[in-house]
Amino acid sequence: MPLLKSLCNIKANSLLESVVALSIISVCLYIAIMVYATVFSPKTSAKYYNSQNKTSEAFYAIQLAQDSITADYDTANWEIEEEESTGNLKKVTVKYKDSVMSYPEKSFYIANE
């Protein structure tokens, strides 16, 4: 037994320091994974922003010339619905989908002429 004690001479301080260091590393790794998961969500992808820009572009095209919107955006990927709203406003709902997924719709209110 005395021979075993001489071979395994580990101080308590070094063991405690190792446990504290591992717990600090674990907490930092957990925070890094949570930040990574938040940053790289489906709503922050380039494809999502591209689709949002396309729907905004369609909205601005509707404001400029409502007659030409049906020719440019009359494909299977676009769904544009117009409905009368209160007063002299018209609600335009623009939906965009591609071969992979359907994106959230955007609703716009424009003056009814």
N, C-alpha and C positions, 0 to 999 in steps of 0.2 A: 504494500500500500504506500509506503513512503517513496518508493521508486516511481509509482504512478503520479504522485503529487509533484514530483520534481519534473516530470515530462510535460504535464498539463498545467503550466504556470501562466494562466490568463488572468489579468487584472480585471476587476469588476468595472473599472472606469472605461476600458477599451470596449468591453461588451455593451455597456450602456451607451457609449458614443456611437457604436455601430447601429444599435436599435434606433436611436434618435436620428441618425443620418438616413437610414432606410425609410423611416416614417416621413421625413421631410421630402425625400425623393418621391415617395408615393403620393403625397399631397400635390407636389408640383406636377407630376405626371397626370393626376386626375384633373387638375385645372387646365392643363394643356389639351387634354382630350375633350373637355367640355367646350373650350374655345374653338377647337377644330370642328366639332360637331355643329356648333352654332354658325360658324363662318361658311361652312360648306353644306348648307341646306339646299333643297331644291329651289327655294325662292331666291337664292343668291347666285344661281348659275347664269352663265352668259346666255344660254338658250332662253331662260325666263325673261331676262331683260330685253332680248331681241324681240320676243313676242309682244312684250309690253310696248316697245317702240313701234312695232307694226300696227297695233291697235290704235295707238295715238296718231300715227300717220293717217290711218283710215279716217279717224275723227276729223282731222284737219282737212282732208280731202272732201269730206262731206260738207264742211262749212264753206269751202270754196265753190264747189260745183256739185250739187246733189244729183244731177243727171248723169254725170260721168262716173259716179261711184259704182253704179251697177255694172258698168262695162269692165272696170278695172278690178273690182273685188268680187265678181260673180263666179267664184270657183267653189269647189267642194270644201275648201279650208275655211272659208269665211261665212259667217251668218250675221246679217245685219237686219235688225228689226227696228221699225219705227212705230211709235204710238203717240197719240195725242195726249197731252198733259193739260194741266190747268192753265187757264189764260192763253197767252200766245206762245207757249213753250211746247216743244216737241221732244220726247225722250227717244234717244237713239241708243240701242244696245248693240255693241260690237263683240262678237265671239270669234276667236281664232283657234283653230286646232290643226295639228300636223299629223303625220303618220304615227307619231309616238304617243302623244298625249293631247289633252284638251286643256287650254289655259283659262284662267279666270276671265269672266266677261267684264267689260267696262261699260258703264252707262254714262251718257253725256246728254246734256240738255242744251238745245239750240233754239233760236227764235223761229217760230213758225211763220213762214211768209206766204 
